[in-house]
Amino acid sequence: MSGQVKYMLDETQIPKFWYNIVADLPVAPHPVLHPGTKQPVGPSDLEPLFPMELILQEVATERQIEIPEPVRDIFRMWRPSPLVRARRLEQDLDTPAKIYFKYEGVSPAGSHKPNTAVPQAWYNMQAGIKKLTTETGAGQWGSSLAFAGSLFGLDVTVFQVRVSYDQKPYRRALMETYGARCIPSPSSETDSGRAVLAEHPHSPGSLGIAISEAVEVAAKNPDVKYALGSVLNHVMLHQTIIGQEAIQQFELAGDDPDVVIACAGGGSNFAGLSFPFLGLQLRGGRKRRVIAVEPAACPTLTRGKFAYDFGDTSHLTPLVKMHTLGSTFIPPGFHAGGLRYHGMGPLVSHLYDLGLIEARAYHQIPCFEAGVQFARAEGIVPAPESTHAVRCAIDEALRCKAEGKAETIVFNLSGHGHFDMGAYISYFSGKLVDQDYDEGELAMALAGLPSVAAQ
C-alpha cells in the first residue's frame, strides 16, 4: 500500500482535560523567583501580566485540568488533528521503520499555536480584559493570538522580531487580517526598544527583546495583559491535547511509538506531543526515546547552562530555572524564527536535567533538505521550525535501516510553510547558509547570568 494513511478521531474525542506532567514528576520543578527579592513569586506578583485563572494553571499540581467547553467548541474548527502514516516517505528511505506525523498545520493559523492562544484569549476575556500584548518570532504565535483575539473581541498588539518581520511579510499580513497591530522589534514605542536601538540601531532583534517590549506595555497599562506562546507551564499544559489525541490515534492504528520527536524553541509543540507519552512512562508504562530538536545556531539544551535567568533582555520578567544561553544572547538571523529564543521552557529543561529526554541540534541547510524531501514524498511543505523534526525523524529512520530495526517513529509537524516560502526560495537559489553563534558573545551572555542561591 502506498500513500498516506490518516488516523482520525471525531470531534467528540477532543480531550476534555489538559494533562499536567508536574503531577507525575519524580522531582518537583524549581520555583519561579521574584527578580528583586530572589524569593518564590506569589500570584500577586504575576497579576500585572496574567489573569488569575492562568496564574493558577501556571502553579497547578493536579494531573488533569478541565478544558472549558467554550474553548473545546472553538477547537472543533480544526481538532482533532490527523495522525498520518508517512508510507511514501518510508518507501523513499527504504527503511523498515514506520513513520507517523501529527499534523498541526490544519489550524486556521497554520500551526499548533492556537491550541494555547484560544484558551489564553478566553480566560482574559472572562476576566474583563480588552487588550493583549505579545511577542512573536516567525509569526506563528502572533497570528494565532490575533486569530484568537478576533474570536473574543480583544485588541491584540504584537511585537515581531525585526529579522522575521522583514523575512515574513505574509505573516504580518495575516496578523493584520485578524485585526492585530504588528510592530517590528526593537521599536521606538517602548523604553526597552529605544534602549536597544540607541546601542544597536540596526539590531535584528530577538525574542528576548520583543518579550521585554510586550511585557513593558502590559506592566505599565492596567487595562492590558500579556500573553506568551511558549516556555511557561500553562502554555505547555494547553498543548497537551496534541499528545493525548495521538495516544488515542495510535490505539486506532494498533501501533505504539518507540521514538517521539518534535522541534524545540521554547518547548511548546515538543511538550504538546511528548508530555502525555512521558506521563504514561512516569506512571509505569514502557520507556520511549523522546528527542527535542533545536537549531545549531541557538542550541539552548545542547549548549546552554541550566540556571536561573530572565526570560527577556531588559530583565522585566521573573527568574526561571531553564537551559539558557543568557538573556542578552542574540542568535543569528536563521529562518526558523520560532526557534530563536535564548532559553528553553522550565519544564522541558527540568526533564532534560532528569535524563528523561534527549536533545539534538541541526544546522538549517540539512533541515531544509529534509523538508523538501518530505514535501516531495508527502505533499506538505513544513515550516522551517518543523523541518528540524523532519530531519531528526529521517535520521532515526535511516538508523533503523542501518540497524535492521522496525521501530515506530512519530514526530510533530507543528506547522506548514506556506508563509515561509521566501526561505525555500533562498534554499533553492543557494543563498541559504548555515549560521553559527558567536562563541565570545555566548560567553559574555552566560557570564551575565543572575546570581541566585541554590533552590
Secondary structure, DSSP 4 states (H G I P E B T S, - for coil): --SEEEE---GGGS-SEEE-GGGG-SSPPPPPB-TTT-SBP-HHHHTTTS-HHHHHHHT--SSEEEPPHHHHHHHTTT-SPPEEEEHHHHHHHT-SSEEEEEE-TTSTTSBSTHHHHHHHHHHHHHTT--EEEEEESSSHHHHHHHHHHHHHT-EEEEEEEHHHHHH-HHHHHHHHHTT-EEEEES-SSSHHHHHHHHH-TT----HHHHHHHHHHHHHH-TTEEE--SSSSHHHHHHHTHHHHHHHHHHHHHT---SEEEEE-SSSHHHHHHHHHHHHHHHTT----EEEEEEETTS-HHHHSEEEEEESSTTS-SPEEEEEES-TT------S-GGG--SB--HHHHHHHHTTSSEEEEE-HHHHHHHHHHHHHHHS--B-HHHHHHHHHHHHHHHHHHHHT---EEEEEE-BB-TT-HHHHHHHHTT--------HHHHHHHHHTPPP----
